[in-house]
Amino acid sequence: MSRAANQPRDLDALAPNDLEAFWMPFTANRAFKKRPRLVVRAKDMHYYKPDGRAVLDGVAGMWCCNLGHNRAPVVEAIQRAAAELDYAPPFQYAHPQSFTLATRIADLAPGDLDHVFFANSGSEAVDTALKIALAFHNANGQGGRTRLIGRERGYHGVGFGGTSVGGIVANRRQFGNLLTGVDHLPHTYNREKQAFSRGEPEWGAHLADDLDRIVALHDASTIAAVIVEPMAGSTGVLPSPKGYLERLRAICDKHGLLLIFDEVITGFGRLGFAFAAERYGVVPDMITFAKGVTSGSAPMGGVIARKHIHDAFMRGPEHMIELFHGYTYSAHPLAVAAGLATLELYRKEDLFNRARQLEPKWIDAAMALKDVPGVLDVRAVGLTAAIDLTSRPDAFGRRAFEIMDRAFHERDLMLRSLGETLVLTPPLIASEAQIGEMFDKIAALIRETA
Ligand SMILES: Cc1ncc(COP(=O)(O)O)c(C=O)c1O
């Protein structure tokens, strides 16, 4: 087993003496605190445990560290920024680098997606995009267009807007009625028709036509926008069926609905392109982004809007605020510095292309699990894979949870479990040997937990 070259000197300084106060997000708190999975530092493809053991990162932190960890140019950029400009107000004032980063991001986006609104997370990005959609129609004299359409099994973060258009029942049922005036498209997964598809499944484009049914029910004049992930990540990697997104775009155009791609996961190389919109040749009206924009090194999110969306607001007296929305930490100097250094490293190392070239081998490695007993389906697209497992009687999710826990403690591998599904989304710098190591360890754990 590998160990860090320079072991931490003072283990006591790194080990917490009380785990109680921190109420952990999206975590089984009681199980965690009995058997914590702690990491104290990271470099490239590895995290390091308090005892110095290296853990292979199979999930890019949480779908975000696409560059791998603690890359020197990003670290140095953040250090420089911290010493130079701790904070600059983003309302009524600005710092120059925020304009540079907005331009770089817009340059990566397809079509006339050319204006960037900064937030600090995917959730804020989503709620920003939904609010821009409502305000856009309002600005155009169509204030009756207030309905928002999401999709079953979709994940759009945890704000009230994102939770409302989201479609994962566990994320919704604790929180009452959420926003009114929301409807959902059907999800795109059908195991019988799609199991073990490589990349985008052949079956399922017709599911986009349900949008026509929803429009017929509510009338287009009441609908503002449709939001979908080009690849639904947090529900366990559901790639869009071939032709699905094109059909969604056409139906939105027919009825004057805005189409939002939530690219918080798919942006910045995860599917082998700067944005999935490019992979699928479909230009949405807005793209939400976060995670990969700084490779996870600083909190940042945002919305890229098409020119006509932005321009619809640029009316009225010039001293007036055009959009009454924004965050104290929009375009925070540290996050902007991290973003600029991250995008530069993606470019220098041609990492989006690297991901694209690695994809067939990645899919081969994932699909090799097909014959492992207890594997119900494997889905893989870009550098992302999910493995559905059979459950133990009356204990849905316990097997995948156990595999995730044992992978960390016994195999020095970080992965994610979602229900009874294992998910892998490594940094885009993963070597073929490391990819092999991930799937070998997972195969062994699936066998051991039968
Ligand atoms: C598609 C999508 N949208 C939004 C979010 C929310 O992002 P955050 O956790 O940064 O708020 C996520 C997080 O995983 C996501 O996958």
The ligand as a MOL file (V3000), in Angstrom:
LIG
                    3D

  0  0  0     0  0            999 V3000
M  V30 BEGIN CTAB
M  V30 COUNTS 16 16 0 0 0
M  V30 BEGIN ATOM
M  V30 1 C -26.4520 18.9820 -11.8160 0
M  V30 2 C -26.2150 19.6460 -10.5050 0
M  V30 3 N -26.7710 20.8310 -10.2550 0
M  V30 4 C -26.5730 21.4690 -9.0820 0
M  V30 5 C -25.7780 20.9110 -8.1020 0
M  V30 6 C -25.6060 21.6300 -6.8070 0
M  V30 7 O -24.3340 22.0940 -6.6690 0
M  V30 8 P -23.8050 22.5910 -5.2200 0
M  V30 9 O -23.7060 21.3750 -4.3590 0
M  V30 10 O -22.4960 23.2510 -5.5440 0
M  V30 11 O -24.8070 23.5650 -4.7000 0
M  V30 12 C -25.1630 19.6830 -8.3420 0
M  V30 13 C -24.3160 19.0660 -7.3070 0
M  V30 14 O -23.8950 17.9430 -7.4010 0
M  V30 15 C -25.4090 19.0220 -9.5550 0
M  V30 16 O -24.8790 17.8170 -9.7960 0
M  V30 END ATOM
M  V30 BEGIN BOND
M  V30 1 1 1 2
M  V30 2 1 2 3
M  V30 3 2 2 15
M  V30 4 2 3 4
M  V30 5 1 4 5
M  V30 6 1 5 6
M  V30 7 2 5 12
M  V30 8 1 6 7
M  V30 9 1 7 8
M  V30 10 2 8 9
M  V30 11 1 8 10
M  V30 12 1 8 11
M  V30 13 1 12 13
M  V30 14 1 12 15
M  V30 15 2 13 14
M  V30 16 1 15 16
M  V30 END BOND
M  V30 END CTAB
M  END
